[in-house]
Amino acid sequence: SRPLRQTGVMSSSAGQPAGPPHAPGPAHSPRRFWAWFGIDVLCVLAFAVVGSFSHEGGLLDLPRVAWPFLLALLVVWVLPMTRMTSLLVWPTGVMVWAVTSVGGLALRWVTGGGVSGAMPVITIVVLGVLLIGWRLIAHFVERGRVATAHRDTDAGTR
């Protein structure tokens, strides 16, 4: 079985980055970062829509709920590492999740948006599932695609 580190998801067992920061190929192309950024934006908007409607705010409340998290997301996407390794679960996905969650909550708190009760926990969990989850799905899809390609290549050489 292929180690996860070859697809850029995990570091070596020593905790150091293993190999190149991302696997070569069109999915990891720096030019594709707009698509991956768009997926992150959709994840944050989905979180904000559910939050707005669950508290009877509706679509009119969406900008107020979404802006702190979208701004925090934009901040993390300004970093070249995020754009160059967009699909990595570790460290990129975890960093996008942490900065978006904590930064968004901090911006809400500073601007009087409120962060009481279970809201911080729900925010961290839901954004984690969304922002890391789509990267995990992409990883396993790519891993299956590579395995199929290897299998087809091996079958052709016999």
C-alpha positions as CSV (number, residue, x, y, z in Angstrom):
1,S,0.0,0.0,0.0
2,R,1.2,3.5,-0.8
3,P,2.1,5.7,2.1
4,L,-0.2,8.7,2.6
5,R,2.8,11.0,2.6
6,Q,3.3,10.5,-1.2
7,T,0.0,12.2,-1.8
8,G,0.8,15.1,0.5
9,V,-1.7,14.3,3.2
10,M,0.6,13.5,6.1
11,S,4.2,14.1,7.2
12,S,6.7,11.5,7.9
13,S,6.6,9.4,11.1
14,A,9.2,11.8,12.6
15,G,6.8,14.6,12.3
16,Q,8.7,16.4,9.5
17,P,7.3,17.2,6.1
18,A,7.8,14.2,3.9
19,G,9.0,14.8,0.3
20,P,7.8,17.6,-1.8
21,P,5.0,19.8,-0.4
22,H,2.5,18.5,-2.9
23,A,2.1,15.7,-5.4
24,P,2.6,16.8,-9.0
25,G,-0.3,16.9,-11.3
26,P,-3.1,19.1,-12.5
27,A,-5.1,18.9,-9.3
28,H,-2.2,20.4,-7.4
29,S,-1.4,23.1,-9.9
30,P,-1.0,26.5,-8.4
31,R,-3.2,27.8,-11.3
32,R,-6.1,25.7,-9.9
33,F,-6.1,27.5,-6.6
34,W,-9.1,29.6,-7.6
35,A,-11.2,26.5,-7.8
36,W,-10.0,25.3,-4.4
37,F,-10.5,28.8,-2.9
38,G,-14.0,28.8,-4.3
39,I,-14.8,25.5,-2.5
40,D,-13.6,26.9,0.8
41,V,-15.7,30.0,0.2
42,L,-18.7,27.8,-0.5
43,C,-18.0,25.8,2.7
44,V,-18.0,29.1,4.8
45,L,-21.1,30.3,3.1
46,A,-22.9,27.0,3.8
47,F,-21.9,27.3,7.4
48,A,-23.2,30.9,7.5
49,V,-26.5,30.0,5.8
50,V,-27.2,27.2,8.2
51,G,-26.3,29.4,11.1
52,S,-28.5,32.3,9.9
53,F,-31.5,30.1,9.3
54,S,-31.1,28.1,12.5
55,H,-31.5,31.4,14.4
56,E,-34.3,32.7,12.3
57,G,-32.1,35.3,10.7
58,G,-32.7,34.2,7.1
59,L,-30.8,35.5,4.0
60,L,-30.9,39.1,5.2
61,D,-28.7,38.1,8.2
62,L,-26.2,36.2,6.0
63,P,-23.7,39.0,5.3
64,R,-23.5,39.8,9.1
65,V,-22.9,36.1,9.9
66,A,-20.5,35.3,7.0
67,W,-18.2,38.3,6.8
68,P,-15.9,37.6,9.7
69,F,-15.3,34.0,8.6
70,L,-14.9,35.0,4.9
71,L,-12.3,37.7,5.9
72,A,-10.4,35.2,8.0
73,L,-10.5,32.7,5.1
74,L,-9.2,35.4,2.8
75,V,-6.3,36.1,5.2
76,V,-5.1,32.5,5.2
77,W,-5.5,32.3,1.4
78,V,-3.2,35.3,1.0
79,L,-0.3,33.1,2.2
80,P,1.6,31.6,-0.8
81,M,1.7,28.2,1.0
82,T,-2.1,27.9,0.9
83,R,-2.2,28.6,-2.8
84,M,0.6,26.2,-3.6
85,T,-0.6,23.3,-1.5
86,S,-4.4,23.9,-1.5
87,L,-5.4,20.3,-1.4
88,L,-3.3,19.1,1.4
89,V,-5.1,18.1,4.6
90,W,-1.9,18.6,6.6
91,P,-0.7,21.3,7.0
92,T,-2.8,23.4,4.6
93,G,-6.4,22.2,5.4
94,V,-5.7,22.3,9.1
95,M,-4.3,25.8,8.9
96,V,-7.2,27.0,6.7
97,W,-9.7,25.5,9.2
98,A,-7.9,27.0,12.3
99,V,-7.4,30.5,10.9
100,T,-10.9,30.6,9.5
101,S,-12.5,29.3,12.7
102,V,-10.5,31.2,15.3
103,G,-10.1,34.3,13.2
104,G,-13.8,34.5,12.3
105,L,-14.8,34.0,16.0
106,A,-12.2,36.7,17.0
107,L,-13.6,39.1,14.5
108,R,-17.1,38.4,15.6
109,W,-16.2,39.0,19.2
110,V,-14.2,42.2,18.5
111,T,-17.1,43.7,16.5
112,G,-19.8,42.7,19.0
113,G,-21.2,39.9,16.9
114,G,-21.3,37.5,19.9
115,V,-19.6,34.2,20.5
116,S,-21.6,32.9,23.5
117,G,-22.8,29.5,24.4
118,A,-22.1,26.6,22.1
119,M,-21.4,28.8,19.1
120,P,-17.6,28.6,19.3
121,V,-17.7,24.8,19.6
122,I,-20.2,24.4,16.8
123,T,-18.2,26.8,14.6
124,I,-15.0,24.9,15.1
125,V,-16.6,21.5,14.5
126,V,-18.7,22.4,11.5
127,L,-15.9,24.4,9.7
128,G,-13.5,21.5,10.5
129,V,-15.8,19.0,8.9
130,L,-16.4,21.2,5.8
131,L,-12.9,22.7,5.3
132,I,-10.9,19.5,6.1
133,G,-13.6,17.1,4.8
134,W,-13.6,18.2,1.2
135,R,-9.8,17.9,1.2
136,L,-10.0,14.4,2.6
137,I,-12.5,13.4,-0.1
138,A,-10.2,14.9,-2.8
139,H,-7.3,12.9,-1.3
140,F,-9.1,9.6,-1.4
141,V,-10.5,10.3,-4.9
142,E,-7.0,11.1,-6.1
143,R,-5.6,8.1,-4.3
144,G,-8.1,5.8,-6.0
145,R,-7.4,7.4,-9.4
146,V,-3.7,6.8,-9.0
147,A,-4.2,3.2,-7.8
148,T,-6.4,2.6,-10.9
149,A,-3.8,4.1,-13.2
150,H,-1.1,1.9,-11.6
151,R,-3.3,-1.2,-11.9
152,D,-4.1,-0.4,-15.6
153,T,-0.4,0.2,-16.3
154,D,0.6,-3.1,-14.5
155,A,-2.1,-5.0,-16.5
156,G,-0.7,-3.6,-19.7
157,T,2.8,-4.8,-19.0
158,R,1.8,-8.4,-18.5
